[in-house]
Amino acid sequence: MADIERFELQVAFMPLLSGEVQVKRIVLVGADVVLEKGADGAVNWSFGDSAPDSGA
């Protein structure tokens, strides 16, 4: 969960023409971000198909 007052994202233009996204700069102003990890190791900041963190 996140509460953000202002978010800015700058990407390179030319790579977009070939379908590639290159992030040049990210700015968060007034950000309040909550990162959580459950008892099963599942996290709220993972957006892929990765397995839960083993804690090792």
FENLINRA-V169832 format. One record per residue. N is the residue number from 1. RES is the residue in three letters. PSI is psi as a letter, one per 20 degrees, with the letter a starting at -180 (999 if undefined). NEAR is the number of other ideal C-beta (glycine too) atoms within 12 Angstrom. Layout:
n | res | psi | near
N | RES | PSI | NEAR
N | RES | PSI | NEAR
//
This chain:
n | res | psi | near
1 | MET | q | 11
2 | ALA | q | 15
3 | ASP | o | 13
4 | ILE | p | 17
5 | GLU | g | 12
6 | ARG | p | 12
7 | PHE | p | 16
8 | GLU | p | 15
9 | LEU | p | 15
10 | GLN | p | 13
11 | VAL | q | 16
12 | ALA | p | 15
13 | PHE | g | 12
14 | MET | g | 12
15 | PRO | h | 13
16 | LEU | h | 13
17 | LEU | h | 11
18 | SER | j | 10
19 | GLY | j | 8
20 | GLU | p | 12
21 | VAL | o | 15
22 | GLN | o | 16
23 | VAL | p | 14
24 | LYS | h | 15
25 | ARG | p | 12
26 | ILE | p | 14
27 | VAL | p | 15
28 | LEU | p | 16
29 | VAL | p | 12
30 | GLY | l | 12
31 | ALA | p | 17
32 | ASP | o | 12
33 | VAL | p | 14
34 | VAL | o | 13
35 | LEU | p | 14
36 | GLU | q | 15
37 | LYS | p | 16
38 | GLY | r | 14
39 | ALA | h | 10
40 | ASP | i | 12
41 | GLY | i | 16
42 | ALA | p | 15
43 | VAL | q | 19
44 | ASN | j | 15
45 | TRP | j | 16
46 | SER | p | 16
47 | PHE | j | 7
48 | GLY | a | 8
49 | ASP | k | 6
50 | SER | q | 12
51 | ALA | q | 12
52 | PRO | q | 17
53 | ASP | p | 16
54 | SER | i | 10
55 | GLY | j | 11
56 | ALA | 999 | 5
//
